[in-house]
Each structure stands twice: as C-alpha cells, then as structure tokens.
Amino acid sequence: RASFQSLSKPKVLAEDALVSELIERDGHHWRTELVERIFPPKLASSILAVPLGRGYPNALVWHFDKKGVFSVRSAYNFSCRMSRREMAVSSTGSRFQSWDFI
C-alpha cells in the first residue's frame, strides 16, 4: 500500500547554511545530533568521520607559490605559464583569459 509521507528530513537549516553551522563553537567537534537529524544515516556517519581542525587560525593560501604567499611576481609567473598553455591549446578553441582565473 502506498504511503504519501515525505521521505525528506525536516528543514532545520537555511538553504544557504554554511558547514560551520554543523560544528560546535569550539571548532573541534561536530554537532552530532544536528548532523544526524539533517542527513541520512550513512551520509551522517561519513560526515562525522571527517576530523576537524586543531585550532589553527584560518589562512588564505596562494597555491601557485611554493610558500603559499600571493605576490605580483607569483601572479606574473602564473600568468606566463597560463599564456604558454593557451598557445599550446589555441588550435582546440578552448582558450580562456589567465587574469580571469586569478
């Protein structure tokens, strides 16, 4: 016999909620009950298995530099590499602007 009950979980968080809303204020623990209320059991278990940070402050990292620091020089070097790559693929028609990527 058909059941017309909703299979989706009740809406607990806003649609544009951030992952940080699933983490305790101390930043070291998941809000387990909330995660389990929002997600199906298998997915909740996978989420809760992800280790959280050790309290280090967040930092922006420019991964096109060995030290992770953005500079005009690192941006210039990146742009040169992208320009060489663009010239190599220009015949395929899949060009894009390097500076748009930065």
C-alpha positions, 0 to 999 in steps of 0.5 A: 500500500502506498504511503504519501509521507515525505521521505525528506528530513525536516528543514532545520537549516537555511538553504544557504547554511554554511558547514560551520553551522554543523560544528560546535563553537569550539571548532573541534567537534561536530554537532552530532545530533544536528548532523544526524537529524539533517542527513541520512544515516550513512551520509551522517556517519561519513560526515562525522568521520571527517576530523576537524581542525586543531585550532589553527587560525584560518589562512588564505593560501596562494597555491601557485607559490611554493610558500603559499604567499600571493605576490605580483611576481607569483601572479606574473609567473602564473600568468606566463605559464597560463599564456604558454598553455593557451598557445599550446591549446589555441588550435582546440578553441578552448582558450580562456583569459589567465587574469580571469582565473586569478 
